Each structure stands twice: as structure tokens, then as C-alpha cells.
């Protein structure tokens, strides 16, 4: 028999979902069979698959130790250099400042040195996360930034926080996200709306008509902060959160993001690279405001977290707009 004690990281999960995360190598049929045959008990009592676990609950699994080891697979913690900055942290969430060039999640080319893995390294070194003890929950990001976009990313440090943060992101309520960018030409304040669809072969988003199959709506609010002879420093608020949304929306208005190799202006990018040695888009997620957070996140209501422009981007904007 194997005994597991529920801690804050696993609080408020269904027992079947918890077991699927613990017994990651076991087929779902085995897990539900164990529940039916009373091979799973919580606090000494048989429970149904929809039982909600609470911190302090004792889960008993009637499995031999060798079978338990066979069905579990602890996450590997890599000893990675920490290249992000901690902007805000408490017991439930972590907000970090991601540098440009670092992936949030792994892809086919990079599976180890990602922001997510660096955060796990950070929490492991602090003694706040141990994959051998917290076998059913892994702290993770609530949203993404493109590899070459810098700025704020939120991580949930326990299950309930991650659930509530994900709900807010999916319903587009509770959290206001703002970015700073430099756009070509003289922009005006605007609310931009449209529909977009991804070309999977190209890995690129395209504006499409509303009735196009698979079309996704997007909405972006643009506020101009400063202008110079060739470009505009703008604050952009995302109402929706589509892939490459800011980059494609500004490009569609004729004001592409500085340094954007995918949707930007080729000639302008060449000039920018020559003058400022900028090898990626000028796009920084600089502000998060918890407008009306829900559930366990309600204590953050009214709080705003900000991030300064990275040194290279700050130098560029000062030279152009001072």
C-alpha cells in the first residue's frame, strides 16, 4: 500500500485527475478500476472519481511499491542558469520578466533551456518545489510570449492559483495586459478588430474574413505615447490573446512592429539593424493589472505589476523620442 498526503500544490483537484498525474504511466482504465474496486481511499474511506481533494487529505493506494514506481515518472529538474528577473512573488504566484530569445515552452529545437524549466530550477533551489514529493503538480505559466518578445509572464505555484489564473485568461476577464512597441510611421489611437487564422505549414497568422472556417476574432487597443519623424512609440492593450496578435494587427494597418522579421517591413528592419543592432522585434510586455481577479486570486485586486524596457530597447526609444 502507498500513502500520499495532499499538500497546497494539489489542493482542490478531483481524485481521478490527481491519480492520472501521479500514475502518469498507468492506463486510465486501471485508475478507474482501482476507484471502483476500493483500491483507492481518502482518509480511510472509499471515494468516487469526482471527489475533490483538500490539503491534508491522506490518499491510500493499494499498489505494490514496484508497481507504484513503474507507473510514476518524476519530472527531471535541470540545473539551468536563471536568466529571468523576479518582478513579483508570493506563496501562490510568480511573475517574471522574460528576456528576448528565451522560449516559454519547449519546441522541436529546444527542450531543456526554457523559461518554464528555469522557473522550476528556481523554485527547486528555493526548496518550494520537489518533483519527487509534488508528483502530481508542476508549477507552470498561465500565458505565453513569443521567443523574441520580452516581458512579464505569470506562473501559478499551486493548483488552485493555476486553475483560477487559467480561467481568467480563457474568459479574458480579470487581468489587463499591456505592451510597449515601436511601430513604423505615424500611428493614431485606435481600437483594432478583425479575424485571424494560422497557416500551420508556415507557422504564420493571416487576416481572414469572419466567415472563414477556423477564423478567430481579435481585438487590440492602441494608444500612441510619442512620435518622431519615422515611427511611433505605442502602448498596446490586448483584449484577446491570439498568436502574434500585436504584430499582425499593426502590420495590417501599415504600421508594422520595428524589427519584426515575419510581419514587418524588410527595408526598415535593415536600417534598424544597421543603426541599432536590433535582431528581433521591439515588443515588450510591460504591464499586468489585476482588475477583477477571481477565487484565490481576489487578494490581488487593483494591483499593477510593471517591467522596465530591456537596456537595448530603452536606448533605442530614448534616441528616437527624447
C-alpha positions in Angstrom: 0.0 0.0 0.0 1.2 3.5 -0.8 0.2 6.6 1.2 0.2 10.1 -0.2 -0.6 13.3 1.7 -2.2 16.2 -0.2 -0.4 19.5 0.2 -1.2 23.0 -1.1 0.1 22.2 -4.6 -2.6 19.5 -5.1 -5.5 21.1 -3.2 -8.9 21.3 -4.9 -8.3 18.6 -7.5 -10.6 15.8 -8.5 -9.2 12.4 -7.2 -9.3 10.9 -10.7 -7.3 13.8 -12.2 -4.9 13.7 -9.3 -4.3 10.0 -9.9 -3.7 10.5 -13.6 -1.0 12.9 -12.8 0.6 10.7 -10.1 0.3 7.4 -12.0 1.3 9.0 -15.3 2.4 5.8 -16.9 -0.8 3.9 -15.9 -3.7 3.5 -18.3 -6.8 5.4 -17.4 -8.8 2.2 -17.3 -6.6 0.9 -14.4 -7.2 4.1 -12.4 -11.0 3.9 -12.7 -10.8 0.2 -12.0 -8.9 1.0 -8.8 -11.6 3.5 -7.8 -14.4 1.1 -8.5 -12.7 -1.8 -6.6 -12.0 0.3 -3.5 -8.2 0.2 -4.1 -8.2 4.0 -3.5 -9.3 5.5 -0.2 -9.1 9.0 1.1 -8.9 9.4 4.9 -9.7 5.7 5.2 -12.9 5.9 3.2 -13.8 4.9 -0.3 -14.5 7.9 -2.6 -16.0 8.4 -6.1 -14.0 9.6 -9.1 -15.3 13.2 -8.7 -14.2 13.6 -5.1 -12.5 16.9 -4.5 -9.2 16.6 -2.6 -8.2 19.1 0.1 -4.9 19.9 1.7 -4.2 17.4 4.5 -6.2 14.6 2.9 -4.4 11.2 3.1 -4.7 9.1 -0.1 -4.2 5.4 0.2 -3.4 3.4 -3.0 -3.5 -0.4 -2.8 -0.5 -0.9 -5.1 2.8 -2.7 -4.5 5.8 -0.4 -4.3 7.3 -1.8 -7.5 4.1 -1.1 -9.4 3.9 2.4 -8.0 7.4 3.1 -9.2 6.6 1.6 -12.6 3.5 3.9 -13.0 5.2 7.1 -11.8 7.8 9.2 -13.5 9.3 12.1 -11.6 10.0 15.2 -13.6 13.6 16.0 -14.3 14.9 19.2 -12.8 17.7 20.7 -14.9 20.4 22.9 -13.3 19.9 25.8 -15.5 21.2 29.4 -15.3 18.5 31.8 -14.3 18.2 34.5 -17.0 14.8 35.9 -15.9 14.1 38.5 -13.3 11.6 38.0 -10.5 9.2 41.0 -10.6 6.6 39.8 -8.1 6.3 36.7 -5.9 4.1 35.4 -3.1 3.0 31.9 -1.9 0.7 31.4 -4.9 2.1 33.1 -8.0 5.3 34.2 -9.5 5.6 37.0 -12.1 8.9 37.0 -14.0 10.5 39.3 -16.6 11.4 37.1 -19.6 14.4 38.1 -21.8 14.0 38.1 -25.6 15.4 34.9 -27.1 14.1 32.6 -24.5 11.1 30.2 -25.2 8.4 29.9 -22.6 7.7 26.3 -23.5 9.9 23.7 -25.3 9.7 23.2 -29.1 11.2 20.8 -31.5 14.5 22.7 -31.4 14.9 23.4 -27.7 13.5 21.1 -24.9 15.7 22.0 -22.0 16.6 25.7 -21.6 13.1 27.2 -21.5 11.5 29.8 -19.2 9.3 27.1 -17.7 12.3 24.9 -16.8 14.3 27.8 -15.5 11.4 28.6 -13.2 11.3 25.0 -11.9 15.1 25.3 -11.3 14.5 28.5 -9.3 11.7 27.0 -7.2 13.6 23.8 -6.6 16.7 25.7 -5.4 14.4 27.7 -3.1 13.0 24.5 -1.6 9.5 25.3 -2.8 9.1 22.6 -5.4 10.4 19.0 -5.5 9.1 16.7 -8.3 9.7 13.6 -6.2 7.3 15.0 -3.5 4.9 17.1 -5.6 4.4 14.3 -8.1 1.0 15.4 -9.4 1.5 19.1 -9.8 4.1 21.2 -11.7 4.1 25.0 -11.4 3.5 26.4 -14.9 2.9 29.6 -17.0 -0.6 30.9 -17.5 0.2 32.5 -20.8 3.0 32.7 -23.4 5.2 35.3 -25.1 6.9 34.8 -28.4 10.5 33.7 -28.1 11.7 37.2 -29.2 9.2 39.2 -27.2 10.4 40.2 -23.7 8.4 41.0 -20.6 6.1 39.7 -17.9 4.9 36.1 -17.6 2.7 34.8 -14.8 3.3 31.4 -13.2 0.9 29.6 -10.9 2.8 28.0 -7.9 -0.1 25.8 -6.7 -3.1 24.1 -8.3 -5.9 26.4 -7.2 -3.9 29.5 -8.2 -3.1 28.0 -11.6 -6.8 27.0 -12.1 -8.1 30.5 -11.3 -5.4 32.2 -13.4 -6.2 29.9 -16.4 -9.9 30.7 -16.0 -9.2 34.4 -16.1 -7.1 34.1 -19.2 -9.6 31.9 -21.0 -12.5 34.1 -20.3 -10.4 37.3 -20.9 -11.5 38.7 -17.6 -9.7 39.9 -14.5 -6.2 40.6 -16.0 -5.3 43.5 -18.2 -2.1 43.1 -20.3 -0.3 46.0 -21.9 2.8 46.1 -24.2 5.2 48.7 -25.5 6.4 48.7 -29.1 7.7 51.0 -31.8 5.6 51.0 -35.0 6.6 52.3 -38.4 5.1 55.7 -39.4 2.7 58.0 -37.5 0.0 55.9 -35.8 -3.1 57.2 -34.2 -5.0 56.0 -31.2 -7.3 53.2 -32.4 -9.3 50.1 -31.5 -8.5 47.4 -34.0 -10.8 44.4 -34.7 -10.5 41.6 -37.1 -10.3 37.8 -37.7 -7.2 35.7 -38.0 -6.2 32.2 -38.9 -3.0 30.3 -38.7 -1.2 28.7 -41.6 0.3 25.6 -39.9 2.8 24.9 -42.7 4.2 28.5 -42.5 3.7 29.0 -38.7 2.2 32.4 -39.6 -1.1 34.1 -38.9 -3.2 35.7 -41.6 -6.1 38.1 -41.5 -9.2 36.5 -42.9 -12.9 37.1 -43.3 -15.3 36.5 -40.4 -16.9 33.5 -42.2 -13.6 31.7 -42.9 -13.6 28.2 -41.3 -11.4 28.3 -38.2 -11.3 32.1 -38.1 -10.6 33.6 -34.6 -11.7 37.1 -33.6 -9.1 39.5 -32.2 -9.3 43.0 -30.7 -6.4 45.3 -29.9 -6.4 48.8 -28.4 -3.5 51.1 -29.5 -2.5 54.3 -27.6 0.2 56.5 -29.1 2.7 57.7 -26.5 5.3 59.6 -28.7 6.1 60.2 -32.3 9.3 61.0 -34.2 9.8 61.6 -37.9 9.7 58.0 -38.9 7.9 56.0 -36.2 5.6 55.9 -33.1 6.1 54.6 -29.6 2.8 53.0 -28.7 1.2 51.2 -25.8 -0.9 48.2 -26.9 -3.6 46.6 -24.8 -4.7 43.0 -25.7 -8.4 42.3 -25.4 -8.0 38.9 -27.0 -4.8 36.9 -26.9 -4.1 35.4 -30.4 -0.8 34.2 -31.5 1.3 37.1 -33.0 -1.7 39.4 -32.4 0.0 42.7 -32.0 2.5 42.0 -34.8 -0.1 41.1 -37.4 -2.6 43.7 -36.3 -0.2 46.6 -36.6 1.3 45.3 -39.8 -2.2 45.2 -41.3 -2.7 48.9 -40.6 0.5 49.7 -42.4 2.5 50.3 -39.1 4.5 47.1 -38.6 6.5 46.5 -35.4 10.1 47.5 -35.5 12.5 44.6 -36.1 9.7 42.1 -36.9 11.1 39.6 -39.4 7.8 37.8 -40.0 5.3 40.6 -40.4 7.5 43.7 -40.6 8.9 46.0 -43.3 12.1 44.5 -44.7 13.8 47.7 -45.7 13.0 49.4 -42.4 14.3 46.4 -40.5 17.6 46.6 -42.4 18.0 50.2 -41.4 17.1 49.4 -37.8 19.6 46.5 -37.6 22.4 48.6 -39.1 21.8 51.6 -36.8 20.8 49.9 -33.5 22.0 46.3 -34.0 18.5 45.1 -33.2 18.0 41.4 -34.2 14.4 40.9 -33.1 11.1 42.7 -32.8 10.8 45.7 -30.4 8.0 44.3 -28.3 7.9 44.2 -24.5 5.1 43.0 -22.2 5.5 45.8 -19.7 2.3 45.9 -17.5 -0.2 43.5 -15.9 -3.1 44.8 -13.8 -5.3 42.5 -11.8 -8.6 44.4 -12.5 -11.1 41.9 -11.1 -9.4 38.6 -10.2 -11.4 35.6 -9.1 -11.3 33.0 -6.4 -7.9 32.5 -4.8 -6.5 35.5 -6.7 -9.0 38.0 -5.4 -6.4 39.4 -2.9 -4.5 40.8 -5.9 -7.4 43.1 -7.0 -6.2 46.5 -8.0 -2.5 45.6 -8.1 -0.4 46.5 -11.1 3.0 44.9 -11.9 5.3 46.7 -14.3 8.6 45.9 -16.1 11.1 48.3 -17.5 12.2 48.1 -21.1 15.4 46.0 -21.6 18.5 48.0 -21.8 18.8 47.8 -25.6 15.2 48.7 -26.2 15.4 51.6 -23.7 18.4 53.0 -25.6 16.6 52.9 -28.9 13.5 54.6 -27.6 15.5 57.3 -25.9 17.5 58.0 -29.0 14.4 58.2 -31.2 12.0 60.0 -28.9 14.0 62.2 -26.5 
